[in-house]
Amino acid sequence: MAHAVVLRVKLPGTGDTAEGLQMLNEVVVPQAKSQPGFQRGAWMNNDGNGLGVVIFDTEENAQAAKDVLKPPPGGPELVSADVYEVGAEA
């Protein structure tokens, strides 16, 4: 059964949007895609509150990735990181 790592972050208040998107596309997404069992992910921003949902094939792979998928130095502040069982998708 699929499991998701749900990451909540606080984005820097003075950060450049273009710079943040560059870090997301060049560092964060490739790092997530390189994790064993990666299936898909989505990263969102709502007025400085970031949310990443990264789905893996198993709970074990999601738990292992949770420890790796932390914001890079100089990036957002990690608020929380949790693993959820995926009940359904549409």
C-alpha positions as CSV (number, residue, x, y, z in Angstrom):
1,M,0.0,0.0,0.0
2,A,1.3,3.5,-0.9
3,H,2.4,5.9,1.8
4,A,3.0,9.7,1.6
5,V,5.5,11.9,3.3
6,V,3.8,15.2,4.1
7,L,6.3,18.0,4.8
8,R,5.2,21.4,6.1
9,V,7.7,24.3,5.8
10,K,7.8,28.0,6.5
11,L,9.3,29.7,3.5
12,P,11.7,32.6,4.0
13,G,9.9,35.9,4.2
14,T,12.6,37.7,2.2
15,G,13.2,35.0,-0.3
16,D,13.0,35.6,-4.0
17,T,10.2,33.6,-5.6
18,A,12.4,32.8,-8.6
19,E,15.2,31.7,-6.4
20,G,12.8,29.4,-4.4
21,L,11.4,27.8,-7.5
22,Q,15.0,27.2,-8.7
23,M,15.9,25.5,-5.5
24,L,12.7,23.4,-5.7
25,N,13.3,22.3,-9.2
26,E,17.1,21.8,-9.0
27,V,17.5,20.4,-5.5
28,V,14.2,19.3,-3.8
29,V,12.4,17.6,-6.6
30,P,15.4,15.6,-7.9
31,Q,16.3,14.6,-4.3
32,A,12.7,13.2,-3.9
33,K,12.7,11.5,-7.3
34,S,16.0,9.7,-6.4
35,Q,14.5,8.0,-3.3
36,P,13.7,4.3,-3.5
37,G,10.0,3.7,-4.2
38,F,9.2,7.3,-5.3
39,Q,6.0,7.4,-7.3
40,R,5.0,11.1,-7.5
41,G,5.0,14.4,-5.6
42,A,3.5,17.8,-5.4
43,W,4.9,20.9,-3.7
44,M,2.7,23.9,-2.9
45,N,2.9,27.4,-1.5
46,N,0.3,29.5,0.3
47,D,1.6,32.9,1.3
48,G,4.9,31.5,2.7
49,N,3.5,28.3,4.0
50,G,4.9,25.4,2.0
51,L,3.5,21.9,1.7
52,G,5.1,18.9,0.0
53,V,3.3,15.6,-0.5
54,V,5.6,12.8,-1.8
55,I,4.1,9.4,-2.4
56,F,6.1,6.2,-2.2
57,D,5.2,2.5,-2.9
58,T,5.6,1.3,0.7
59,E,5.6,2.6,4.3
60,E,9.3,1.5,4.7
61,N,10.4,3.6,1.7
62,A,8.3,6.6,2.9
63,Q,9.8,6.3,6.4
64,A,13.3,6.2,5.0
65,A,12.7,9.1,2.7
66,K,11.2,11.2,5.5
67,D,14.7,11.5,7.1
68,V,16.3,12.5,3.8
69,L,13.6,14.9,2.4
70,K,14.5,17.9,4.6
71,P,14.9,21.4,3.3
72,P,18.4,22.2,2.1
73,P,20.6,24.6,4.0
74,G,19.5,28.1,3.4
75,G,16.1,26.9,2.4
76,P,12.8,26.9,4.2
77,E,12.3,26.0,7.9
78,L,10.9,22.5,8.5
79,V,7.7,22.7,10.5
80,S,6.8,19.0,10.4
81,A,7.4,15.8,8.5
82,D,4.9,12.9,8.8
83,V,4.1,9.6,7.0
84,Y,0.5,8.8,6.1
85,E,-1.1,5.8,4.6
86,V,-2.7,6.7,1.3
87,G,-6.3,5.5,1.5
88,A,-7.5,6.6,-2.0
89,E,-6.5,8.7,-5.0
90,A,-8.6,10.3,-7.8
